[in-house]
Amino acid sequence: MTTRGVLYVHSAPRALCPHVEWAIAGVLGTRVNLDWIRQPAAPGTWRSEFSWKGQVGTASKLASALRGWHLLRFEVTAEPCATAEGERYSCTPDLGIFHAVTGMHGDILIPEDRLRASLARSERDGTDLAAEIAKLLGKPWDDELEPFRYAGEGAPVRWLHQVV
């Protein structure tokens, strides 16, 4: 079963750009040449985005291939399909990686065991339940990435297909 999604590289130092392309190519099994533009939200960095099509699980493979570079900010999304829910990965140098399952309308689906764990942690440690739920929804990642998202409006999008 195939799905499709988008990879947003929000910011990468220029020297890292070819390595990002090679990592993506390794996952998709095809050569990748991204169109890089300057990222005004972080001078000295570059951004790119493209749409991909591949097997279910491609989003997690892309996120895994990119997560090790400390200076990289990115997001990967995958649309739901007949055999799998959608996914969203967000990664920042300060926060690391965030993963969420998304439904057919793009809303984040939080498993009940994670909600129960957040409630228990809140009761046990006296932490704010709203803050715990905000983490489950990826709010800290959204807050950090939002300036980079706006800076990328109007950027070109390229469709890539995984070689099967």
Buried (B, 14 or more C-beta within 10 A) or exposed (E): EEBBBBBBBBBBBEEBBBBBBEBBBEBBEBEBEBEBBEBEBBEEBBBBBBBBBBEBBBBBBBBBBBBEBEEBBBBBBBBBBEEBBBBBBBBBEEBEBBBBBBEEEEEEEBEEEEEEEBEEEBEEEEEEEEEBBBBBBBBBBBEBBEBBBEBBEEBEEEEBBBEE
